[in-house]
């Protein structure tokens, strides 16, 4: 029985890797394109943000310690606002491919929706180096213990969780977002924000 469970786990991991790699957006050279809006564009887009969202914006590009407790505290602090949580790692090719989508979308929706990253099984220096190249307008919580990904029952990275205004999980998208329209559609569908 134990061998069967181990084999099933290995098979599930293989499926997740194959699906993630096959669904990753392709480009001409395999490189990630930085789509971070300028600091002026971000300041204009975020002007007048509600206080809880403004606090989140001030933590941009930071990797926060505290794991699951910090994650739950941030979701709790954002009650009253929907939240999009992107699980990522700097070593994850599909995560890298969807980063430009999150760079632009977080700014487009940043006055109505909180965005939060969750760093999964990554070395902090590598993740910080990646964020210097591809900045985000929101922080990420380090999930070194894999407690957050486990609680979400996410199969791997990338995955994106949508929390409603009450702080309840409304939807978990497993896999990569291939374009902004798909992410915008899910924000509208599961969070009621347009």
C-alpha positions as CSV (number, residue, x, y, z in Angstrom):
1,X,0.0,0.0,0.0
2,X,2.8,2.4,0.9
3,X,4.6,1.7,-2.4
4,X,1.4,2.4,-4.3
5,X,1.0,5.7,-2.5
6,X,4.6,6.7,-3.3
7,X,4.2,5.7,-6.9
8,X,1.0,7.7,-7.1
9,X,2.7,10.7,-5.6
10,X,5.5,10.5,-8.1
11,X,3.1,10.1,-11.0
12,X,1.1,13.2,-9.8
13,X,4.3,15.3,-9.6
14,X,5.3,14.2,-13.1
15,X,1.9,15.2,-14.4
16,X,2.1,18.6,-12.8
17,X,5.5,19.2,-14.2
18,X,4.5,18.2,-17.7
19,X,1.3,20.2,-17.7
20,X,3.1,23.2,-16.3
21,X,5.9,23.1,-18.9
22,X,3.6,22.4,-21.8
23,X,1.2,25.2,-20.8
24,X,4.0,27.8,-20.3
25,X,3.7,30.7,-22.8
26,X,6.3,30.5,-25.5
27,X,8.4,33.3,-26.8
28,X,11.1,33.6,-29.4
29,X,14.1,33.2,-27.0
30,X,12.7,31.7,-23.9
31,X,13.5,34.9,-22.0
32,X,11.2,36.7,-19.6
33,X,10.2,40.2,-20.7
34,X,10.1,42.7,-17.9
35,X,6.6,44.4,-18.1
36,X,6.9,46.4,-14.9
37,X,5.2,49.8,-15.3
38,X,7.3,52.8,-14.5
39,X,7.3,54.1,-10.9
40,X,5.4,57.2,-12.2
41,X,2.7,55.0,-13.8
42,X,2.5,53.0,-10.6
43,X,2.2,56.1,-8.4
44,X,-0.5,57.5,-10.7
45,X,-2.4,54.2,-10.7
46,X,-2.3,53.8,-6.9
47,X,-3.0,57.4,-6.0
48,X,-5.9,57.4,-3.5
49,X,-5.7,53.7,-2.7
50,X,-7.6,52.6,0.4
51,X,-5.4,52.4,3.5
52,X,-5.1,48.5,3.7
53,X,-4.1,48.4,0.0
54,X,-1.8,51.3,0.3
55,X,0.0,49.5,3.2
56,X,0.4,46.5,0.9
57,X,1.8,48.6,-1.9
58,X,4.4,50.1,0.4
59,X,5.8,46.5,0.8
60,X,6.4,46.0,-2.9
61,X,9.2,43.6,-3.9
62,X,9.8,42.5,-0.3
63,X,10.0,38.9,0.7
64,X,8.3,38.7,4.0
65,X,9.2,36.1,6.6
66,X,6.7,34.5,9.0
67,X,5.3,31.8,6.6
68,X,1.8,30.7,7.1
69,X,1.2,33.1,10.1
70,X,2.3,36.1,8.0
71,X,0.2,34.9,5.1
72,X,-3.0,34.5,7.2
73,X,-2.3,37.9,8.9
74,X,-2.1,39.7,5.5
75,X,-5.3,38.0,4.2
76,X,-7.0,39.1,7.5
77,X,-5.7,42.6,7.2
78,X,-7.1,42.9,3.7
79,X,-10.7,41.8,4.7
80,X,-13.1,44.0,2.8
81,X,-11.0,43.7,-0.3
82,X,-10.6,40.7,-2.6
83,X,-7.1,39.3,-2.9
84,X,-5.2,37.5,-5.7
85,X,-2.4,35.3,-4.4
86,X,0.2,34.0,-6.8
87,X,2.4,31.1,-5.8
88,X,5.8,31.3,-7.6
89,X,9.5,30.5,-7.5
90,X,12.4,32.0,-9.4
91,X,13.5,28.6,-10.6
92,X,10.0,27.9,-12.1
93,X,10.0,28.5,-15.9
94,X,6.2,28.8,-16.2
95,X,6.2,31.2,-13.2
96,X,8.7,33.3,-14.9
97,X,6.7,33.3,-18.1
98,X,3.6,34.6,-16.3
99,X,5.4,37.3,-14.2
100,X,4.8,40.1,-16.8
101,X,1.1,39.3,-16.6
102,X,1.1,39.8,-12.9
103,X,3.3,42.9,-13.2
104,X,0.7,44.7,-15.3
105,X,-2.5,43.2,-13.8
106,X,-1.5,44.1,-10.2
107,X,-1.2,47.8,-11.2
108,X,-4.4,47.7,-13.3
109,X,-6.5,46.4,-10.4
110,X,-4.3,47.6,-7.4
111,X,-6.9,50.2,-6.1
112,X,-9.6,47.5,-5.8
113,X,-7.8,44.2,-5.3
114,X,-4.9,43.2,-3.1
115,X,-2.1,41.2,-4.7
116,X,0.2,38.9,-2.7
117,X,2.9,36.5,-3.8
118,X,3.9,33.3,-2.0
119,X,7.5,32.1,-2.6
120,X,7.6,28.3,-2.7
121,X,10.8,26.3,-2.1
122,X,13.2,29.0,-3.3
123,X,16.5,30.3,-2.1
124,X,15.9,33.8,-0.8
125,X,19.0,35.3,-2.6
126,X,17.8,33.9,-6.0
127,X,14.3,35.2,-5.5
128,X,15.5,38.6,-4.4
129,X,17.8,38.8,-7.5
130,X,14.9,37.8,-9.7
131,X,12.7,40.5,-8.1
132,X,15.4,43.2,-8.8
133,X,15.1,42.2,-12.5
134,X,11.3,41.8,-12.6
135,X,9.9,44.0,-9.8
136,X,6.4,43.5,-8.4
137,X,4.2,46.1,-6.8
138,X,3.3,43.8,-4.0
139,X,5.2,41.6,-1.4
140,X,5.6,37.9,-1.3
141,X,5.5,35.7,1.8
142,X,8.2,33.0,2.0
143,X,6.6,29.6,2.4
144,X,9.9,27.7,3.0
145,X,7.9,25.1,5.1
146,X,5.3,24.6,2.3
147,X,2.5,25.1,4.8
148,X,0.6,27.6,2.6
149,X,0.8,25.5,-0.6
150,X,-0.3,22.5,1.5
151,X,-3.2,24.3,3.0
152,X,-4.3,25.5,-0.4
153,X,-3.9,21.9,-1.7
154,X,-2.1,23.4,-4.7
155,X,-0.3,20.8,-6.8
156,X,2.7,23.0,-7.5
157,X,3.8,26.3,-9.0
158,X,2.5,28.4,-10.5
159,X,-0.9,28.5,-8.9
160,X,-3.1,31.4,-8.2
161,X,-5.6,31.6,-5.3
162,X,-8.5,34.1,-5.3
163,X,-9.8,35.2,-1.9
164,X,-13.1,37.0,-1.6
165,X,-13.8,40.2,0.5
166,X,-14.5,38.0,3.6
167,X,-11.0,36.4,3.3
168,X,-12.4,33.1,2.1
169,X,-10.8,31.1,-0.7
170,X,-13.1,31.5,-3.7
171,X,-11.1,29.7,-6.4
172,X,-7.7,28.1,-7.0
173,X,-6.3,28.2,-10.5
174,X,-3.6,25.6,-10.9
175,X,-1.0,26.2,-13.6
176,X,0.2,29.1,-15.6
177,X,-1.8,32.1,-16.9
178,X,-1.1,32.4,-20.6
179,X,-2.4,35.9,-21.0
180,X,-3.8,38.9,-19.1
181,X,-7.3,38.4,-20.4
182,X,-7.5,35.0,-18.7
183,X,-6.4,36.5,-15.4
184,X,-8.7,39.5,-15.7
185,X,-11.6,37.2,-16.5
186,X,-10.9,35.1,-13.4
187,X,-10.7,38.3,-11.2
188,X,-14.1,39.4,-12.6
189,X,-15.6,35.9,-12.3
190,X,-14.5,34.9,-8.8
191,X,-14.0,38.3,-7.2
192,X,-16.6,40.4,-8.9
193,X,-14.2,43.1,-9.8
194,X,-14.0,44.7,-13.3
